[in-house]
């Protein structure tokens, strides 16, 4: 297991985090904003806020197994030399590819947990790609992001550069939303032109790693200060190349609600927010479960991004609302 960040780094993390929030006021005994250590740890422990977490994940595993049928266009492909560098591909003839990044706090879940989304994509004739990548602490977060970049390039070369498709819509849930937001600010160079990224949908992600590193999750996240800065999407708003669509549930933990709202405000301030939607009554895992249903708030929003006209003139204006349900927040 990787070593924990040292005390001096955690002090720097706290100070930077407070500066970003615009206030140095703290309740006595707090470690970040008004959180005590116990409260912050609870805010980053999803099982405490979603009592149906395991039953939903078990359902994804059970339902997904039946979806991985080669007769329905399913195949597994390698995008790199490591055992974990593989993708589940549910092929279809549509012009827009959907690439989804699974969650799991950077250390759990797998691409197979996302197969339950495939039938909804098949009904839209949308090629659906779900990459696997390394887990913390066996691999470090910068290496994991490099794997996601490689999976993105594989998808672009296989579908868009080959002429089989016109573009890619990226989505991610939880830690996958964190990585999807980083994708939106990454310069792929000639390996993947930004014009190929038609939309990026981030669902219930942590976008600022500083409070994360003050929580119990620091036991398996090993980052230098420079890496934490570089891998925090809220610190990369100026570099964001694709306006972001954010979704989160009203019954998320308080930190995941705050993270989404703070990131939305930072994006809006730079004209980089396409929309921010709060799904009423949904917890952290219920919003992900909605990806498998066109009739849900999240599924309907994703469907609009996948099926709307994709010329430059038809994309949502930077900083304006996107098609779909729910309120937007500046």
Secondary structure as UniProt FT lines:
FT   HELIX           7..21
FT   TURN            28..29
FT   TURN            33..34
FT   HELIX           37..43
FT   HELIX           46..48
FT   TURN            51..52
FT   HELIX           53..67
FT   HELIX           70..72
FT   STRAND          74..78
FT   TURN            83..84
FT   STRAND          86..90
FT   STRAND          96..101
FT   TURN            105..107
FT   HELIX           111..117
FT   HELIX           118..123
FT   TURN            124..125
FT   STRAND          128..131
FT   TURN            136..138
FT   HELIX           141..155
FT   HELIX           156..160
FT   TURN            161..163
FT   STRAND          167..173
FT   HELIX           175..185
FT   HELIX           189..191
FT   HELIX           194..196
FT   STRAND          197..203
FT   HELIX           209..214
FT   HELIX           216..219
FT   HELIX           225..230
FT   HELIX           233..235
FT   HELIX           237..239
FT   STRAND          244..249
FT   TURN            250..251
FT   HELIX           254..269
FT   TURN            270..271
FT   STRAND          273..279
FT   TURN            280..281
FT   HELIX           284..289
FT   HELIX           290..292
FT   TURN            294..295
FT   HELIX           297..307
FT   HELIX           312..314
FT   TURN            318..319
//
